[in-house]
């Protein structure tokens, strides 16, 4: 190891390091004098030379590269902040993400975990993205922020759906002509079944001329809808719309509001829905499944094929969307802020199962009432291992066991990971699952 100086308990200097793992942000982790050092661009198992600058360690040289190191497919990698791990092979990336979920569940108390079903989406399938938009001398930049910096113009992308990428250059041109774009704004894009759905935020309100230009742009490019969101009060107005805005959730056509939540890729949505529906217990006609954080009905309508669903959503526009599509279905939709007004144990007394897909921060105030309820089965859809660990601890303390686990990598080359965790405290169901696992393990050993 090279010379290292410790100044005010901060490591400085140049050192040769062995990378022992990956941190949550995708940086290589080494240990020096009992301290963790995070080296951007380094991979587990590698020997590297790094400059230990306080707060900003720099990779100088890879002395012995990992066998899992690959050439990043995108020329913007390292500059654009959208991808953190294009230098890691896709199988190794999926394995690392799976380990993050397993570590979170183990830390929550669950030790006898079933084998996980793993799914990884393909490149060029991302159908939802939040772009930064910025006026610069001579034009407009549309892209993602570099790490701790300004947006990088997305001139290349290996995750975005081609239909959306093809819109970027004409969008630069039309946005550059808007009087409302005086500096930095944002653009959220969903690729719906009815076509691209855009929600624009600009520093200044749209002018009459801006409305005309955007409406013409929507017609020319067959856009489903263009909306404008006021950055001050977040009110949304429709600027242009060509026909019905629609998306198919489990055979039910819904009309999502502007900026609606949509799973990042269609194939990952299918994997998540399948894992959730398969994770439900056997239901009869009288059984009720309560869905928390239901959105516009991504999971709701497929679940309703198995039984009655009472779906709760805190966003008013999404809740109204779900309710509007529920006619004739075994679905009851409710608008309820579960952070401020969680369902209490007595609200869940007749519930057979609960399915929840909470936001990134986790279920929050809803976690403890759920743990204290008599609900025997839960399917938890997680997008954040740290929140899963926190919420999972309360559920483990309440007597739940993990009987099913599906891990989905739908944010390719990022550090984000989704998981569908099937939990039960129904002794008979747990016994059946353990017996099934034992038979499966025995069958594999015989073969």
Secondary structure, DSSP 8 states (H G I E B T S, - for coil): ---EEEETTEEEEEEEEE--EE-TTS-EEEEETTEEEEETT--TT-EEEEE--TT--EEEEEEE--TTB---S-TTBTTBSS-S-TTB-HHHHHHHHHHHHHHHHHHHT--S----EEEE--TT-B-EEEEEEEEETTEEEEEEE-TTS-EEE-S--SSB-HHHHHHHHHHHHHHHT-TT-SSEEEEEEEEETTEEEEEEEESS---HHHHHHHHHHHHHTT-SEEEEEETTT--EEEEEE-S---EEETTEEE---TT----S-HHHHHHHHHHHHHHS----TT-EEEEES-TTSTTHHHHTTTSEEEEEESSHHHHHHHHHT-TTSSEEEEE--TTTS---GGGGTT-SEEEE---TT-STTHHHHHHHS---EEEEEES-HHHHHHHHHHHHHTT-EEEEEEEEE-STTSS--EEEEEEE--HHHHHHHHHHHHHHHHHHHH-
